Amino acid sequence: MVGFARFFARTPHDFTPRASLPTGRSGMMALLPERTAPRMTRVRHALLSALLLAAPIASAAPADPIASQDAWPRIRKERIQKLLPQAMARANVDAWVVICRENDNDPLAIHVGCENAGGTAAFLFLKQDAAVRGVALSPEGEATALRDVGPLDEVVPLPRGTNLYAQVASRLAAAKPKRIAVNSSTSIAVADGLSATQRAALEKALTPALRKKLVSSEDLVSEWLSVKLPEEVDILRKAAALTSQMEIEAYRAVVPGKTRDVDVARFLRQRMMELGVGDAWAPDQNPNVQSGPTRGHSHATERVIQPGDFIQTDFGIRVGGMWVTDIQRFAYVLAPGETQPPKEALEKWEKGKKGSRIALATLKPGVRGWDVDKAQRDWMREAGSAPVMWGTGHPVGYWAHDVGPALSGAQQGKPAAGQAARIVRPGQVFAFDGFFAWPDGGEGEQRIIAVEEMAVVTETGAEYLIPPQEDLVLIPSPGPSRPVP
């Protein structure tokens, strides 16, 4: 593996252009005997044609190492069949309407099968005893493709000029639902995909009795998307292992006094391209590498890593086009001659790590997200940590900050509310931190140990997806050895 000193030492000014070769008949062609020039032209044309034909092969992106792109349609269908009925029951809704359209589609389109919508379509999910029947009301030009690849039970082609919303109203009237979920929400962004004009058109088509039955889909969406199938948990487990491995690789290439935070980030982005994985969140802030005072959700800076620094890398990858990770790994830069960090640094690390273990022990079916946050806050006060504004953790899976119970809300001593009041269930996957904070830098600045791990909730508790980080990654600095103070 190329170290940072070599990998990032070059700048645009380091590359000296070669002397320009002569071109044209008075240049390159003039260097050849006159009788050779036409033959050379034919050879060049043949070579160019071969290169153009080979280019798509040479430039093909590397295959995803964890999950292929074609895994999702099969898993999505299983999720609709197995998990959506129980989610609708828990949310107390018996009909769900998702309106899809091109260019500005519903955020949940890919989860229900209408990610390729052209003309406006409606996907209806109607609860029938312990099952759910999925029906697509689609423009006829797209109905055939939906039948071929869609995850629903029925596709109804609508001729041009058909009033889609009238068709939706007719289907709902026949189903006689008690509560109809629509994607309008003030608290969950991905459950807020129904536009104002779409909602107005839907309400206009519904009878007054049906209009009164419209409710937000936020409870349904939270209950459905937060629970992952065992196959999805396995994908996330493998992706988490790769994420952690990549972060350790990056730390091994750090040269104190030369490597910058941004160099670590660039190293990881290069590895992402080589491995064929995507970003778990906004590329400009993934990975977030910080060796100085904590900057929150941020981009890596030009700060040069120095002896005595804790290095925090917050990093996530996307695999199979759908599943994401969120893991932090910590390193400590030894001073010249040190073989271990100072006692004070190790104590801070151990206190943060214990916060993670306390959060894991509290995370189990039936508790609220708030309860997990409260358990860690109690430990932080006991350990002498400065307050931390961020919550202990969050669901992770389809987004880095996925839907479901938020492991937060106890910072200010207020009772559980909102997403923090949601109940933890088996099959949910979380990313959460073990915190220890202290003042560092200027006024109001602090440094935070935030040992972020991923865990899945089981029937009886929770388990880390991969072995957690037990020890700091130690980065040596050149110099004579000396005893640890």
Summary of the structure (lengths in Angstrom):
residues: 485
radius of gyration: 27.9
end to end distance: 33.3
largest distance: 90.7
contacts: 1568
relative contact order: 0.10
helix: 38%
strand: 19%
